[in-house]
């Protein structure tokens, strides 16, 4: 360890950490807070596919205020 460069060791620790986090995200399939990496077009398509059951699930999971904000945001982009 004496011959090892400290900066190299610090970069290796950071790299290992980010690799492990990335693996966990891939296992979950979604980003934290239910956010999926998607283009605006993909987000619009998902919004248009929502069913009443999906809306109920979103309200139960995130609360009515957050769902209203999401709907407002998606409707503003529809112009």
C-alpha positions as a Markdown table, in Angstrom:
| # | Residue | x | y | z |
|---|---|---|---|---|
| 1 | Unk | 0.0 | 0.0 | 0.0 |
| 2 | Unk | 3.0 | 2.3 | 0.6 |
| 3 | Unk | 3.8 | 2.3 | -3.1 |
| 4 | Unk | 0.2 | 2.9 | -4.2 |
| 5 | Unk | -0.7 | 6.4 | -5.4 |
| 6 | Unk | -3.3 | 7.9 | -3.1 |
| 7 | Unk | -5.2 | 9.6 | -5.9 |
| 8 | Unk | -5.3 | 6.3 | -7.8 |
| 9 | Unk | -6.8 | 4.6 | -4.7 |
| 10 | Unk | -9.4 | 7.4 | -4.2 |
| 11 | Unk | -10.4 | 7.1 | -7.9 |
| 12 | Unk | -10.7 | 3.4 | -7.6 |
| 13 | Unk | -13.0 | 3.7 | -4.5 |
| 14 | Unk | -15.2 | 6.2 | -6.3 |
| 15 | Unk | -15.4 | 4.1 | -9.4 |
| 16 | Unk | -16.3 | 1.0 | -7.4 |
| 17 | Unk | -19.0 | 3.0 | -5.6 |
| 18 | Unk | -20.6 | 4.3 | -8.8 |
| 19 | Unk | -20.5 | 0.9 | -10.4 |
| 20 | Unk | -22.3 | -0.6 | -7.5 |
| 21 | Unk | -25.0 | 2.1 | -7.6 |
| 22 | Unk | -25.4 | 1.7 | -11.3 |
| 23 | Unk | -26.0 | -2.1 | -10.8 |
| 24 | Unk | -28.6 | -1.4 | -8.2 |
| 25 | Unk | -30.5 | 1.0 | -10.5 |
| 26 | Unk | -30.4 | -1.6 | -13.3 |
| 27 | Unk | -31.8 | -4.2 | -10.9 |
| 28 | Unk | -34.6 | -1.8 | -9.9 |
| 29 | Unk | -35.3 | -1.0 | -13.5 |
| 30 | Unk | -36.2 | 2.6 | -12.6 |
| 31 | Unk | -34.5 | 5.6 | -11.3 |
| 32 | Unk | -35.2 | 6.7 | -7.7 |
| 33 | Unk | -38.6 | 8.1 | -7.0 |
| 34 | Unk | -40.1 | 6.2 | -9.8 |
| 35 | Unk | -38.5 | 8.4 | -12.5 |
| 36 | Unk | -37.7 | 6.5 | -15.6 |
| 37 | Unk | -35.0 | 7.8 | -18.0 |
| 38 | Unk | -37.0 | 8.7 | -21.0 |
| 39 | Unk | -37.1 | 11.3 | -23.8 |
| 40 | Unk | -39.9 | 13.9 | -23.7 |
| 41 | Unk | -41.6 | 11.9 | -26.5 |
| 42 | Unk | -41.5 | 8.7 | -24.5 |
| 43 | Unk | -42.8 | 10.6 | -21.4 |
| 44 | Unk | -45.7 | 11.9 | -23.5 |
| 45 | Unk | -46.5 | 8.4 | -24.8 |
| 46 | Unk | -46.5 | 7.0 | -21.2 |
| 47 | Unk | -48.7 | 9.8 | -20.1 |
| 48 | Unk | -51.2 | 9.1 | -22.9 |
| 49 | Unk | -51.3 | 5.4 | -22.0 |
| 50 | Unk | -52.3 | 6.0 | -18.4 |
| 51 | Unk | -55.5 | 4.2 | -17.4 |
| 52 | Unk | -57.8 | 5.2 | -14.5 |
| 53 | Unk | -56.2 | 2.3 | -12.4 |
| 54 | Unk | -52.7 | 3.7 | -13.2 |
| 55 | Unk | -53.9 | 7.2 | -11.9 |
| 56 | Unk | -55.2 | 5.7 | -8.7 |
| 57 | Unk | -51.9 | 3.9 | -8.1 |
| 58 | Unk | -50.0 | 7.1 | -8.7 |
| 59 | Unk | -52.2 | 9.0 | -6.3 |
| 60 | Unk | -51.8 | 6.3 | -3.6 |
| 61 | Unk | -48.0 | 6.1 | -4.1 |
| 62 | Unk | -47.2 | 9.9 | -4.6 |
| 63 | Unk | -50.2 | 11.8 | -3.3 |
| 64 | Unk | -52.7 | 13.9 | -5.1 |
| 65 | Unk | -50.6 | 17.1 | -5.1 |
| 66 | Unk | -47.7 | 15.4 | -6.9 |
| 67 | Unk | -50.0 | 13.8 | -9.4 |
| 68 | Unk | -51.8 | 17.1 | -10.1 |
| 69 | Unk | -48.4 | 18.7 | -10.7 |
| 70 | Unk | -47.4 | 15.9 | -13.0 |
| 71 | Unk | -50.7 | 16.2 | -15.0 |
| 72 | Unk | -50.3 | 20.0 | -15.2 |
| 73 | Unk | -46.7 | 19.6 | -16.5 |
| 74 | Unk | -47.7 | 17.1 | -19.1 |
| 75 | Unk | -50.7 | 19.2 | -20.3 |
| 76 | Unk | -48.7 | 22.3 | -20.7 |
| 77 | Unk | -46.4 | 20.6 | -23.2 |
| 78 | Unk | -49.4 | 19.6 | -25.3 |
| 79 | Unk | -50.0 | 22.9 | -26.9 |
